[in-house]
Amino acid sequence: MSRVSMFSAPFLLGFDAYEERIDRLSRAADGYPPYNIERTIETDGSEAFQISIAVAGFSLAELEILQEDNQLLVRGKQKDDPGRQYLHRGIAARQFQRSFLLADGVEVKGAVLEHGMLVISVIRPKAAKLSRRIDIRSA
């Protein structure tokens, strides 16, 4: 039985890839690490976003940020130190992957790691309204 989605409407042309991305993101939904997303409007009308991810215990070398197509991937990989002997271990060395779907035209400006918070700056420049006349030719 085929699945019906909102992207299968006949007037939504070329949105097939978005459905695939949304499905991929929903499968990757995990509560770790926690994050905030803040939005501000710049004076020129563009939108700026700050994604703050709590990555306490991760060093700069253990974090990776990738942009693949319209998806922002943040990965963290900690390694166990076999030379340590723990009497109690309440903080596990763990891995994570957090995904964010970016709209067309959104640009990742940079990232800063400070006091256990990874802050990624993202901007969506104000798009110019596009309007043009399409000439009709006779066959």
C-alpha positions in Angstrom: 0.0 0.0 0.0 1.5 3.4 -1.0 1.8 6.2 1.4 0.1 9.5 0.7 1.9 12.6 1.8 1.4 16.4 1.4 4.3 16.5 -1.1 2.3 14.2 -3.5 -0.1 17.0 -4.4 0.0 17.7 -8.2 0.7 21.4 -7.7 3.9 20.8 -5.7 6.5 20.2 -8.4 10.0 19.3 -7.5 9.5 18.8 -3.7 10.2 15.0 -3.7 13.6 15.5 -2.1 12.2 17.4 0.8 10.0 14.5 1.8 13.0 12.2 1.8 15.0 14.7 4.0 12.1 15.1 6.5 11.9 11.3 6.8 15.6 11.0 7.4 15.5 13.7 10.1 12.5 12.2 11.9 14.4 8.8 12.2 17.4 10.6 13.7 15.4 12.3 16.5 17.2 11.8 19.8 17.2 14.0 22.9 21.0 14.1 23.2 22.6 16.5 23.2 20.0 19.2 24.1 20.0 22.4 22.0 18.4 25.8 21.5 17.7 27.7 18.3 17.4 31.5 18.5 16.2 33.7 15.7 16.9 37.4 15.1 16.0 39.7 12.3 18.9 41.8 11.1 18.6 45.5 10.1 18.8 44.5 6.4 15.8 42.2 6.8 17.7 39.0 6.7 17.1 36.3 9.3 20.0 35.1 11.6 19.8 31.9 13.6 22.0 30.6 16.4 22.0 26.9 17.1 23.4 26.3 20.6 24.2 22.7 21.5 25.3 21.6 24.9 28.5 19.6 24.3 30.1 19.7 27.7 33.0 17.2 27.9 33.7 17.2 24.2 36.9 18.8 22.9 37.3 20.7 19.6 38.9 17.6 18.0 36.0 15.4 19.0 33.4 17.6 17.2 32.6 17.8 13.5 30.1 20.0 11.6 29.2 19.1 8.0 26.8 20.7 5.5 25.5 18.1 3.0 23.0 19.6 0.5 20.4 21.2 2.7 21.3 19.3 5.8 23.5 20.4 8.7 25.1 17.5 10.6 26.8 17.9 13.9 28.7 14.9 15.2 30.6 14.2 18.4 32.8 11.2 19.1 34.4 10.7 22.5 36.9 7.9 23.1 37.3 6.0 26.2 40.7 6.3 28.0 41.6 2.7 28.9 44.3 4.0 31.3 41.7 5.4 33.7 40.3 3.4 36.6 36.9 4.6 37.8 35.4 4.0 41.2 32.1 5.4 39.9 31.3 6.3 36.4 28.3 8.5 35.9 29.5 10.4 32.9 29.7 8.0 29.9 31.8 8.7 26.9 29.3 8.7 24.1 28.7 9.7 20.5 26.0 11.8 19.0 24.8 13.0 15.6 22.3 15.9 15.4 20.7 16.9 12.1 19.1 20.1 11.1 17.3 20.7 7.8 18.2 24.0 6.1 15.9 25.9 3.7 17.2 26.8 0.3 19.5 29.9 0.5 20.4 29.4 4.1 24.2 29.8 4.8 26.2 28.5 7.7 28.5 31.4 8.7 30.6 29.7 11.4 30.8 27.9 14.7 32.3 28.6 18.2 33.0 26.2 21.1 33.0 28.0 24.4 32.3 26.8 28.0 30.8 23.5 26.8 28.4 25.2 24.3 28.8 24.8 20.5 27.2 27.8 18.9 26.6 27.6 15.1 25.7 30.8 13.3 23.3 30.5 10.3 21.9 33.3 8.1 19.1 33.4 5.6 19.7 36.6 3.4 16.6 38.5 2.5 15.5 37.1 -0.8 14.5 39.4 -3.6 11.0 38.9 -4.9 11.2 37.1 -8.2 8.6 38.0 -10.9 9.0 37.6 -14.6 6.8 37.3 -17.7 7.0 34.0 -19.5 6.6 34.4 -23.3 4.3 31.9 -25.0 5.4 30.7 -28.4 3.3 29.1 -31.1 4.2 25.5 -32.0 
